[in-house]
Amino acid sequence: MTDAAVKPASPATARTRLMLEGPIVSTLLRLAVPNLVVNVVLIAVTPSVDAHFVGQLGLDSLAGLALVFPLMMLMQQMANMAMGGAIAASIARAIGAGRRDDAASLVIHALAIAVGAAALFSAVFLLAGPGIYRAMGGQGPILAAALEYSNVIFAGAIAYWLLGALTSVVRATGQVTILAHVYIGAELLHLALVPALVFGLGPIPALGITGAGLATVISLVASTTTLAWYLASGRTSVALSLGGFRFERRLFGEILRVGAPMSLAPVLNNVALATLTFYAGLLGATSLAAFGAAVRLEYLLYPLNFALGAAVLAMVGSNIGARQFARAQRIAWTAVGLSACVMASVSVLAIGAPDVWMGLFSPDPAILAAAAGYLAIVGLAYPFVAANTLMSAFQSTRQPEWPLTAMTCRLLVVVVGGWIAIEVLQSGLAGLGVVTALGLATWGIVLAGAFRFYARLR
């Protein structure tokens, strides 16, 4: 027997084989956990740390951050979920098909797209920021605070986009444990930098709100640098290398034909949530407060769901590349089942013990009572959110039209149904809960039906 015959497979080769041949449930969970860490750090921890320390500068400063937060989240969702998902899916397909040269070239194409998108975000928010935040209600010291934070964040947009691209490349390889280590380490750096830069420390001057933005960007640069080094070191099934590289239109198309339309997805989702918030505001302060706190439980579902979705991107994409279509389909439906179990657990909390969640936000009996009625209705629809893992599967099949169709249907239910519930039936927050539940159910049913009958898995 030759040495080559007994030579153990490299970690990169072993992980590719695991995605193509390994047990589906355990592999999905193994890939999902590090991705969950990434989502929690990006969506929950980093913004909360900035808000905690900036809040000590006064209410105007905290209100300014609140104006920037949804736009910063929009950029993160586009970089990590929309364009990032397209990057991961395209590279995973190339890996599964054995097209290693294409996979390596796609990494550079992904970084080029990230640079272009970052330049666009920087230009828009640095030039039009005052008008945007003024239109959102910012004025006086609140507007000044928003601009101070926004200018730093969006001047550093390239860090967000490059990190999103590199994270997606690592996701495609299936070697995602490194992501948890990198993001936790960067968040520890961020946690140390924020108070030092906001309030000053030793020779470091107090930079106020600017310091919070700088701390965030610096921690992102640290993550980006680490992942770039990791990919360039050859430890993964694709390497970051410029040797013999040239741009190709077809490889840009591999990413953009999915990533460009999917960039509308977070916009549609945020418009739906903003519409529901508008309708809740028409019901008065108590209903708005109850809705605002209760709907945060829905926000919690998306990072949980996308953790599995990121695993689906790698596994379904690589199996499609290897032309293992039946296995790719099983992976997608298995992920939906796993997600449904998690979503159902949250439903039990929402319906059976709403005060456990609401107690984190308000002790007011009127708010608690209103939220309990809302959550008892909406909680019934949370399991339908599980079908959103199929958005990742559709990215792998290069069919972004179906996720966008499902989200548009939800938006229509919310807009029309909300108007009927509030203005025609005058059914209050309970009626808005019915509309929210119908919107989530519509979203999930359209996705599941489209995947069952129209996914390119044959």
N, C-alpha and C positions, 0 to 999 in steps of 0.2 A: 504494500500500500504506500502510495507516495505521500510526501509531506503535505502537498496541496489537498489531498483527500481528507486528511485528519485536521487540517487547520480550522480552528473555530471561526464562525462567522463574526464579522465586525458588529459592534452595537448598531450601526446604521443599517446594515443588511438584516440583522435580526429583527429590528423594529419594522422594517418594510415587510418581512416575511410574516410577522405577527399580524399586521393589518390585512394581509392577503390570505392568511391561512389560520390565524389564531382564533380562539373562542371569542364570540362577538361581544357578549355581555361584559366579561371581565376586561376586555381590551377597550371597550367604550368607556368604562368607568376609570380605567387607568389613565386614559387620555383626558378625561373630563376634569379630574380633580385639579391638576395644575392650571388648566384653563379657568376654572372657577376662582382660583387664587388671583389670576390676572384680572378678571372681571371685578372682583371685590376691591382690589387695590385701585383700579382705574376709576370705577364708578362711585364707590362709597368712601374709601379711606382718604385718598388724596384730596378731593374737594372738601371733605369734612375737616381735615387738618387745617387747610387754608382758612376755612370759615371760622374755626374755633379761635385761631390766633388773631385774625383780622377783626373778628367781632369784639375783641378787647380794645380796639381803636375807636369804637362807637357804632351806633346804629346806622349812621349814614354809610360808613365803610362796609358794614355787613350787607346793607341793601344794595350797594353797588356791585358786590360780588354776586348777589342773587340775580342781577340782570345779566351778568356774563355767563353764569352757570349753564343755562340751557343751550347757548350757542357753543360753548366749549364742549358740552356733551354731544351736541350734533356733530362736531368735528371728530370727536373720538369714535362715535358710532360709524361714521363714514370711513374713517381710517382703519378701524379694526373689524367691523362687521360687514360693511358693504364692499368697499374696495379690497379690504383685507381678506374677506371670504373668497372673492374672485381670485386673488393671488394664491391663497392656499389650495383652492380647488384646481387651478390650472397646473400648479407644480405637482400636486398629488397625482393628477392624471398622468403627467409625464413620467413620474417615478414608477407608477404602476405599469405603464407601457414599456418601461425599460429605456425611455428616451432621456438618458442622463445628461447629454449635452444640452438638449432643450430645457431641461429642468434647471441647469446651472445658468443658462442664458436668461430664463424667465426671472431669476433673482435680480439681475441687473435691470431688466425691463421694469420690474416692479418698483425698484428704487427710483428709476427715472420718473415713473408715473407719480410716485410719492412726492418727489421734489416739485413737479409741476403743480400738483394739487396744493401743496403747502404754499407755494408762491401765490396761488390764486386766493387762498384764505387770508394770507398776510396782506395782500393788496386790498382786498375788500374791507377787512376790519380795521386796518390802519388808516385807510382813506375815508371810509364811510362810517366808521364807528360812531362818531358823534351823532349823526343822523339816525342810525339804527337804535342806539340806546335812548335817544330822545323820543323816538316813536314808541318805544317800549315803556315810556312813562318816566324815564330818568331826567332829572333836572337838578340844578344847583349842586350841592356837595355830593349828592348821590350819583349824578352824572359824572362828576369829576372822579369819584372813586371807581366807578365802572370803567372809565377810560384808562385810568392809571393801571388797573389790573389787566384789562383787555389788551392794551398796547404791548405789555410784556408777553402775555400768553400767545398772542397771534404773531408777534415778531418771532417767537420761537416755534411757530407752527411746524417748521421742518422737523423738529424733534418728535412731535406727535406723529407725523406721517411716516417718517423713516422707522420709528419704533413700531408702528402698526404694520408696516411692510415686513420688517425683519421678524416680528412675532409671527406673522402669518406664514412666512417661509418655514420657520421652525415647526409650526403646527402641521404643515404639510408633510414633514418628515416623520411625524409621530414621536419625535424625541423631545417631549414637552416638559419633562421634569425641570430642565434648565430654566424654563420660563418662571416657574414658581420661585426658584432661588434668586433670579435676577430681579424680579419685581419686588420681592420682599426686601432684598438688600437695598434697592433704590428707594423704597418707601422709608426705610430706616434713615437713609441719608436725607431724604426730604423732611422727615420729622425733626431731625437735628438742625437742618438749615432754616426752617421757617421762623422759629422764635429768634434765632441769631440774626437773621436778615431783617425781620420786621422790627424788632426792638433794639437791635444792636448788641454786640458782645465784644468786649475788649477793643481791639483796633477796628472792628467792623462797625460802620456807622448804622444808625437806625434808618432803614429805608421804607418803613411803613408798608403800605399795600404793594408797592413795587417789589419789596423783599419777598413777599409771599409768591408773587408770580415768578421771580427769579429762582426761588427754591424749587418750584415745580419744574421749570424748564431745565434746570441743572440736573435734577434727578432723572428726568427723561433722557437727557444727553448721556448720562452715565449708563442707563439701561441700553440705549442704542449702541453705544461704543462696545459694551460687553457682548451683546448679541452679534454685532458685526465681527468681533474677534472670534467668537465661537464658531460662526459659520465659515470664516476664512481659515480656521485651524484644521478643517477636514474631518471634524468629528461627526458630521451628519452625512446623509445620503446625497445631499447637494452642497456644493461649496461656493462661497463668495469669492469670485476670482474674475479679473479683467483680462486674463491671458487669452489672446486670439478672439476677443469678443467683438461683435458688431451688432448694431441694432437691426431688427427685422420687423417689418410691418405685421406679419402673421402672429408674432409673439406678443406684440402690443395688443393685437386683436384678441388673442386668447384671454387676456385679462380684462380689457375694456368692454368687450361685448357683453360681459356679465357685470363687471364692476360699475360701469357708468350708469346703466339703468337702475341697478340695485342701490345706488346712492340716493335714489328717491325714497327708499324704504324708511329710513329714519325720519325723513321729512313728513311722510304720510302718517307715521306713528305719532310724532309729536303734534301734528295738526289735530289728530283725533283726540289726544289727551287735552290739548288746549281748548278744543271745542267743548268737551265735557266740563272743563273748568269754567268756561264762560257760562254755560247753562247753570252750573251749580251756583255761580255768583249771582244769578238772577233770583235765586231763592232766599238770599239774605246771608248775613254774616255767619250765623250758626251752621247753616247747611254747607256753606263754602268751607268753613273750618273743618267740619266733619268729613266732607268729601276730600279735602286736601290731605288730611291725615290718612284716611282710609285708602285712597288711591295709591299711596306709597307702598302698600302691600303688593299691589300689582306691579309697581316698579321692581320689586324684589324678584318677581318671577322671571324677568327677562335675563339678568345675568346668570341665574340658575339654569335657565333653558339654553342660553348660548354656550354654556360650558359643554353641554352635550352636543350642541350644534357644531362647535369647533372640532370635536372628535369625529362627528359625521363627515365634515369637510375632508378630513384626512383619509378616513376609512372608505367612504363611498367614492371619493375621487380616485384613490389608488386602485380600487377594485374595478371601477369603470375603465381606467387606463389598461388594466390587465384583462379586460373584456369578461370579467366575472360578474355579469349583470344580475344574476339571481342572488348572489351573495350580497351585492350592493343593495338590492332591494330589501333583503332581510335585515341588513344593518340599519337602514333607514327606519323601518317599522319597529325594530327592537328599541332604537333610541326613542321613538315616540312613546312606546310602552314604559320605558324607564322614566321618561320625563313625566308621563301621566301619573305615575306613582308619587313623584315629588309634588306635582301640582295638587293632587288630591290631598296630600298631607297639609298643604297650605290651606286648602279649602276647609278642612276640619277645623283649623285654627280660626279662620275667618267666620265660619258659621257657628261653631260651638263655643268659642271663647274670644269674641271680638275685643273685649276689654283688655285682654293681655296685650294685644297690639296697640290699641288706642290709648292705653294707659301710658305709653311711651311719649305721648304728645299732649294730652290734656286730661285733667280730672273733672272737667265740667260735665255734669250729668246730662244736660241737654245735648251737648256734642256727642257724648258717648251713646246716648239713645239713638240719635239720628244715624250715626255711623254703624251701629249694630244692625239696624234695619237695612241699610245699604249693603253691608258686607254679607248679610244672610242671603241676599239675592245674587250679588255678583260672585260670591264664593262658589256657587253652583256651576259657574262657567269656567272657573280656573283650569279644570282638566283639559279644556279645549286648547289652552295655550300650549299644551304639549306638542300639538301638531306643528308648532313653529320650528321645531327641529328640522322639518321638511324644507324650510327655506334654505338651509345649508345643503340639503340633498339636491334641491333644484339648482343651486349654484354649481354643484358638481356636474349636473347634467347639461349645464349651459342653457337653462330655461328661466331666466329672471322674470319673464312675463307673468308666470303664475303666482309667485309671492306678491308681486305688485298688484295683480288683479285681486288677490285675497285681501290685501290691505286697503285697496280702494273700496271694496265692498264693505269692509268694516267702517270706513270713514263715512260712506253714504248712510249706513244704518245709524251711526252716531249723529250725523247732521240732521237727517230727516226725523229719525225717531226721537231725538232730543227735543226738537221743536214741537213735535206732537205731544210728548210727555209733559213739557213745561208750559207751553202756550195754549194747547188745545185741551188736553185732559187735566192739566193743572194737578198732576199727580205727585209733585214734590220730589224729594230726594229718592224715595222708593221707586218712583217712575223712572228717574234717571238711572237707578241701579238696574232696572229691567233693560233699559236701552244699552247700558254698558255690557251687561251679560249677553244680550243678543249680538252685539258687535263682536265680542270675543268668540262666541260660538260660530258666527258667520265666517270669521277669519279662519278658524280651525277647520271647519267643515269644507270650505272651498279649497284650502290647501290639501287636505287629506283626499278629497275627491279628485283633484287635479293630479296628484301624485299617483293615485290608484289607476287612473285611466289614461294619463297623458305623459307620464315621465318616460324619458328615453332610456329605458332599461331593458330593451328587448333586442 
